[in-house]
Amino acid sequence: MGRLDKKVALVTGASAGIGEATARALAAEGAQLLLVARRKDRLEALVRELPGARALVFDVRDDAEVQRHLGREPIDIAVVNAGLGLGMGPLDQGSTEDWSTMIDTNIKGLLHTLRAVTPGMRARGRGDVVLLGSVAGRQAYPNGNVYCATKFAVRGIYESLRVDFAGAGLRFCTVDPGMVETDFSRVRFHGDEERAKKVYAGVTPLTPEDIADAILYAVTRAPHVNIGEIVIWASAQASTTVVTRRT
Ligand code: 8X3
């Protein structure tokens, strides 16, 4: 018997990193998974490993696709994870194209997903929504500007959800990780491996499994317990700007 037997769980951004680790953790507890990602090959390979999982290949930036695929699914648990950082530099030198991609994915994609899944949850009087925020949504750091702003937005949306759905029977949680070693930095630096490696140099970063473990904890509490905010730092991180590295 898994703790999530018969629960339908959605994970966006499921083809890698925190999304993939969360899919595995939820599947191990018996959840029936709906996994969303843009990368068909990676997603389908994951689904083949997880019995009963379904792959939904689309981009959360496309609202019509989100509503078409998710609008009628009886989702018990939604892990709204799809997001990315792109570029890191002073605001006055930023790429407006990178900004649009981050805003469209991290804020609008998250909203599209919530718009599709929460009406059903409200009608059923239950549901768990887990948003992936970041410590970057709590402390802006130099050159983080627009990425940090998107994660501050996630926190604002989390707080709004709590009050908009007061009394509706839903639980909301924001999980805000610090340094996690995934493709995050490779993507942020447009494939520059050297620059990406430096982010984690001399530090033992968090793993995607560490974050998945926290998400699993939140969604397996007794019904009267709502884990609201989980902030997870790598132990070497005192803040977003103070990191102790081994030399
Ligand atoms: C990613 C964590 O600290 O690089 O959200 O912004 S950080």
Residues whose N, C-alpha, C, O or C-beta is under 5 A from the ligand:
A	BS01	8X3	S134 A136 P177 G178 M179
